[in-house]
Amino acid sequence: MALRFMTLPAVLTALSITAGYVDTAGFLALHGLFTSHVTGNFVTLAASLAHGASDTAAKILALPLFCIVVFGTRLLRFRLEKSGLPILGIWLTLQLVLMMIAGILAVRYGPFPNADAIPAIATGLILVVAMAIQNAFHRIHLANYPPTTIMTGTTTQAMLDLADLFHGIPADAKPAVKARVTNLLDGIVAFALGCAASALIYAHYKEWVFVGAPLLGAVTVAFYLRETMQKAST
C-alpha cells in the first residue's frame, strides 16, 4: 500500500528518500558535511578553508573513506555472489545497522557545535560509509533505475527526455522514454521529500534528526523482504 503514488519500486523510492534525508541531516547537523555527495564535500571543504573554519576533518576524510568503501563493496560482492546469499538484502541490512549506530551516537553526544570533535566526526563518517554502500550497490544491483543519491545527472536526463518528447520522437520510442522520465521525476520527488522531512525534523529536534535514518532503513528492508517474497511466490 505504501508509496503507491510512485511508479518506482518501493525499495527505490525509500532509498531516494533516505539519501535526501541523510544528506540534509549531515549538512545541517554536521556543519556542511555531505554524506552521499562527493562533489558537495569538495565545495564545502574549499569554503571552510577559505573562511578559516575548523570544521574540515570529516570533509577531508570523507572522500578517501567513500572511495575505500565503494572499492571494498565491489570486492565483497564478488565473494558473496559465490555463496548464493541475498546480496542486496545484506547491503540494505548493513546500511540499516550503520545508520542505527550513527543515530545512537548523535543522540548520545549531540548536538555538535564543533564538527571536528570525535563524536561528530564518527557520526558523519559512519553515515558516509552507509551512503557509500548505497551508491555502490545501486550501481551494481539496480543500475536499470535512476540513481537514488545523485540528482544532478537525474535532473539533466529528465530534462533531456522531456525536451525530446516535446520536440517529437518516433512513436515506437515514446513508451520507453516516457517510462524513463517518469521514473526519473519520481526519484527527484522522493529525494526532495527526504530533504524536506529532514530539514523539518532538524528545525524542531536537532540531533534527533538522525533517528529518522534507521527508521527509513528499516522501511527499506521491509519493502525489500516483501518484494522478495512476492517474487518467490510467483
Secondary structure, DSSP 8 states (H G I E B T S, - for coil): -TTTT-SS-HHHHHHHHHHHHHHHHHHHHTTS--SS-HHHHHHHHHHHHHHT-STTHHHHHHHHHHHHHHHHHHHHHHHHTTTT--HHHHHHHHHHHHHHHHHHHHHHH---S-TTSHHHHHHHHHHHHHHHHHHHHHHHH-TTS--SS-HHHHHHHHHHHHHHHHH---GGGHHHHHHHHHHHHHHHHHHHHHHHHHHHHHHHHGGGGGGHHHHHHHHHHHHHHHHHHHHHH-
